[in-house]
Amino acid sequence: MVKIVVKKFNDLSLEELYSLLQLRSEVFVVEQECVYQDIDEKDYKSLHVIFKKGNKIIAYTRLFNKGQYFKEASIGRVVVVKNLRHLNYGSEIMRASIKAIQEHFNTNKIKISAQLYLEDFYNSFGFKTIGKSYLEDGIPHIEMKLN
């Protein structure tokens, strides 16, 4: 059974914080071989969407209200445990994140900075590509908007 929780930074337990930082490091730093500053102080102002199976975090995103990161609300750090990606948790965490933005930030306008290879994945939720691709931390990205 997968449990979905949405929390402010100060509501995260130490175990949750450690686990989500560990997952982000496993995927973005180790798996994608991208050396960058993941702990960027933006976590303090984010809402954190966490998928847990038992006590283990299996998927995660962080959300920003409009004006905190982009002019629009935003979803970032979308991550799923590597050996569970085939179970569609990426789609589930995105649907939960969009819903959380609507409920907590009262908006349907969302902008993301997506890794380019995931453009079709985000298109499936209604995101549209804007502009040209660019490098962010050595990885091709594209800006996309919903609504």
N, C-alpha and C positions, 0 to 999 in steps of 0.2 A: 504494500500500500504506500503510495506516494503522498506526502503531506506538503502543502504549499503554505509558506508564511511570508508576510510582507512586514518588514521591520525598519524602524529608524536605527541609525547607528548606535545610539545609546541604549537601545533595547536588545541589541545582539548580545548573546552570552559570549564569554571568552572562548568557549569551545566552537561556537558558530563562527566567530571572527577568525580564529585560527584555521578552521576547516575551509572557509571560503577563500582566504588568502592562499592557503596551500593549493587549492584547486586552480585558482587563477595562475599561480606560479607554475604548476605542473603543465598547464596547457599553453599559456601565452609565452612563458620564458623558456621552459625546457622543450616541450613538443614542437613549438613553432620557432625555436631557436632565436628568440627576439629578446635582446638585452635592452630593457627599458625600466623606467621607474614606475612600477605598478602601484606602490603605496604613495599616492599623490595628494593626500589630504582632501580629496573630493569625496571620499567615503563618508566623511562627517556630515555632509549635507545631502547625501543620497538616501533614497529608499532602497532597501535591499530585498529582492525577491529570491526566495530560497526554496528549492525542491529538496525534500529529505525523504530518504527511504530508510526507515528505522532512525538511527541517529546520524547517518551519513549524508552529507550534502552531495547530491548527484547532478544538480544543475543550479545556475545562479545568474542573475542580472542585477545591475544597479540602475536606478532611475533618477532623473533630474527633473525638477519642475522647470517651467518656462523661465528663461532668463538666468538660470544657474549655470548652464553649459552652452546651450544655443538659445536663440530667441524663442524657439519652441521647446516643449518638453522633450526629453531624450532617454533612450535606452542604451546602456553600454555594458561592457564586460560580459557579453553573452557567452556562457560557457557550460559545457556538459562533459561529464566524465567520459573519457575516450571509449572505454569498452561498453558504454551504454548508449552511445549515439544512435545506434540502429533501432532503438526503442521509441523514437519520436519525441524524446524529452525536449529537444530543441524547439519543436513546434509548440509543445505545451508551455514551456517557459515563456516563449514569445507571446502567446495568447494571454497568459496570466499577467505579463508585464504591461501589455496594452490595456488590459482591463484595470490594472492597478493605477495606471496613469489617468484613465478616465475617472476612476473613483476618488483618488487622492488629490489629483491636480485639476480635475474638472475641465479637461481638454481632450480633443481628439487629434490635435495637431502634434505630430511627433517627428523629430529629425534624428537621424542616426549617421554615424560614420562607420560604414560597414566594410569588412574585408571584401575585396572585389570578388573573390571566388564564391562568396555567399550571396551575390546579387540576386540570383534567381530564387533562393530561399526567402529573402526578404520581400521580393516581388509577390510571393505567394500570400503575403499578409496585406497586400495593397500598397506597399512602399514603392515609390517611383524614384528613379535615378535623377539626380540633378548634377549638372556640371560634369567635369572630366575626372578620371581617376588620378590619384595622387599617392605619394609614398608617406606613410606614417610609421615611424619606427622601423623603416626598411621593408614594410609590407604594403602592397597595393591596396588602397581603400577607395571608396566612393561615397559621396554624400547621398542620402536618400530621405524622402519625406513621405509621411502618411497624412492624407487630407491636405 
